[in-house]
């Protein structure tokens, strides 16, 4: 029998996926854990070493509600963020309290209803279109 841990991991190597940051959590040291919702692989927790402190190498790409092209590496220990290129930061949404609250509610609902590591490309497109409507 194959354990759930073994089936949830990608084969070791480098990957590039487009998507958004659903949630960000500080971890020990200068790293953060990001809950990313990405095209073709769904929602995954990713470790972002060096994401806090004065020399944040990822910039605004790790902010919740930022849409980016994520460059990842799957190692034996876990999935790591190597770099990210911001595609849309939705600053106009962040500048309006009403739009920000509405978008936070959408992100929270998506996070609650998605199954981890399940491909949900249609939901990703709907979330993108919703964010464009708020913009």
C-alpha positions in Angstrom: 0.0 0.0 0.0 1.3 3.5 -0.9 1.0 6.1 1.8 -0.7 9.4 1.3 2.7 11.1 2.0 4.3 9.4 -1.0 1.5 10.1 -3.4 1.3 13.8 -2.5 4.9 14.5 -3.3 6.0 15.5 -6.8 9.0 13.7 -8.3 12.2 15.3 -7.2 13.2 18.2 -9.6 12.4 21.7 -10.7 8.9 23.0 -11.6 7.3 26.2 -12.8 3.6 26.9 -12.1 1.4 30.0 -12.3 -0.9 30.7 -9.4 -1.6 32.8 -6.3 -0.7 33.0 -2.6 -3.6 32.0 -0.4 -1.9 32.1 2.9 1.5 33.0 4.4 2.9 31.9 7.8 6.2 32.7 9.5 8.3 29.7 10.5 11.5 29.4 12.4 14.4 31.5 11.4 14.1 33.6 8.2 11.8 31.3 6.3 8.1 31.3 5.7 5.5 28.7 4.7 3.2 29.6 1.8 0.0 28.0 0.8 0.0 28.4 -3.0 -2.9 27.6 -5.3 -1.3 26.7 -8.6 -2.4 25.6 -12.0 -2.3 21.8 -12.6 -1.3 20.8 -9.1 -3.8 22.6 -6.9 -3.1 23.9 -3.4 0.2 23.1 -1.8 2.3 24.2 1.1 5.7 25.5 0.0 8.7 26.5 2.1 10.3 29.9 1.2 13.7 30.1 2.9 15.1 33.6 3.3 11.6 35.2 2.9 11.8 37.4 6.0 14.2 40.0 7.3 15.9 42.8 5.5 17.0 40.8 2.5 13.7 39.3 1.4 14.7 37.7 -1.9 11.1 37.2 -3.1 9.7 40.7 -2.8 6.0 41.1 -3.2 5.6 37.7 -4.9 4.9 36.1 -1.5 2.2 38.5 -0.4 -1.3 36.9 -0.1 -3.4 37.7 -3.2 -0.3 38.2 -5.4 -0.4 36.2 -8.6 3.0 35.0 -9.9 4.9 32.4 -11.8 6.5 30.2 -9.1 9.7 28.4 -9.7 9.8 25.4 -7.3 12.1 22.6 -6.3 10.9 19.3 -4.9 13.6 17.8 -2.7 13.5 14.7 -0.6 12.4 16.8 2.4 9.8 19.0 0.8 8.7 21.6 -1.8 10.7 24.8 -1.8 10.2 28.1 -3.5 13.3 29.0 -5.6 12.0 32.3 -7.2 8.8 34.0 -8.2 7.9 36.5 -10.9 4.9 38.7 -10.0 2.3 38.8 -12.8 -0.4 40.9 -10.9 -0.3 42.3 -7.4 -3.8 43.8 -7.3 -2.7 47.0 -5.5 -5.9 48.7 -6.4 -7.8 46.1 -4.4 -5.6 46.5 -1.4 -6.2 50.3 -1.4 -10.0 50.0 -0.9 -11.2 48.5 2.4 -14.4 47.2 0.9 -12.7 45.5 -2.0 -10.0 44.2 0.2 -12.5 42.6 2.6 -14.4 41.1 -0.3 -11.3 39.6 -1.8 -10.2 38.2 1.6 -13.5 36.5 2.0 -13.1 35.0 -1.5 -9.6 33.7 -0.7 -10.8 32.3 2.7 -13.7 30.5 1.0 -11.4 29.0 -1.7 -9.0 27.8 1.0 -11.8 26.2 3.0 -13.4 24.4 0.1 -10.4 23.2 -2.0 -9.0 19.7 -1.4 -5.3 19.9 -0.9 -3.2 18.8 -3.9 -6.2 18.4 -6.1 -6.1 20.1 -9.6 -8.8 22.8 -9.7 -8.0 24.9 -12.7 -11.6 26.1 -13.2 -11.7 27.4 -9.6 -8.3 29.1 -10.2 -9.8 30.9 -13.3 -12.9 31.9 -11.4 -10.7 33.3 -8.6 -8.6 35.2 -11.2 -11.7 36.7 -12.8 -13.1 37.6 -9.4 -10.0 39.5 -8.6 -10.1 41.3 -11.9 -13.7 42.4 -11.2 -12.6 43.8 -7.8 -9.7 45.6 -9.4 
